[in-house]
Amino acid sequence: MIEHGIHTIDTAFQRDHFDAAYLVVENGRGAFVDCGTNHSVPRLLAALGPAGLAPADVDWLVVTHVHLDHAGGAGALMKELPNARLVAHPRAAPHLVDPAKLIAGATAVYGEEEIRRSYGDIVPVPADRVVVAADGHRIDLQGRELLCLDTPGHARHHHCIWDQRSRCWFTGDTFGLSYRELDSAQGAFILPTSTPVQFEPEALKASISRLLSYRPEGMYLTHYGRVGNVGKLAADLREQIDAMVAIGRDCDGSGDRHQDMVAALTALYLGRARAHDCPLDDAGVEAVLHMDIELNAQGLGSWLDRDRR
């Protein structure tokens, strides 16, 4: 069901219902929020027709941050949107104009072969089409205001987008990950993401509180889709951030810190999944969360090393 002109687009990154982009439609004009990878561009363009739009009707592409599953396809998509401008956090915008450091950082995490397979060649965005959105920047979509607020914690180049019309946030990765396979009668299951290399637990908790101060009715997560009951989910996130910090501290200095953190994180999430009555068994939950557990362990390691310096 389409509510408030917000269309959810499955970018097909990695698997179905893992990575979403959003199309906001207002009075015959459109704005994309996040865009997935180069491989996602045909899906985003295909979503325009059913929404009553053509590529020339899109005014904005807003990226929450420049991790490649959110913004890797920005340059390729902008080539197809003749009238659009790209809106990005001040720390993100330079990497969209010149993506060399972005590519190098992602390659260090995932490896060159995986970057080629999952993302393709990252295309720069012309500087004159980029709008730098400082904290409090307001985007006008045919009279519908989208507000950009700085939300560090997952990444220092992250902002979330407030849509007053729907009273919802587009949260990127600030409000964590929630996959529909793990929903139960209790509602959505959620976990934080500490993907390397800029995880900052206290900043992330402060950003979550800032989102809640707007009394949102829902959150549109990149991973994946809209969730409600935001007060409970926020409490779940805060508890887990503290638990993840404790795991990192406990495992720091162990013989195999990374694998010890992977094991401890797996136990944390499986225990919470069982308490949530998730419909999948432990093996199924691990299959859904395997990559996120690995990345969360890497991110905790980056945070511990940076904190030590």
ABEGO torsion letter per residue (X at the ends): XBBGGBBBBBAGBGBBGABBBBBBBBGGBBBBBEAEBAAAAAAAAAAAAAAGBBAAABABBBBABABAAAAAAAAAAAAABAABBBBBBAAAAAAAABAAAAAAAAAAAAEAAAAAAAAEBBBBBBAAABBBBBBGBBBBBGGBBBBBBBBBGABAABBBBBBAAAGBBBAEAAAEBBBAAABBAAEBBBBBBABOAABBAAAAAAAAAAAAAAGBABBBBAOBEBBBGAAAAAAAAAAAAAAAAAAAAAABGBABAAAAAAAAAAAAAAAAAAAAGBABBAAAAAAAAAAAAAAAAAAAAAAAAAAAX
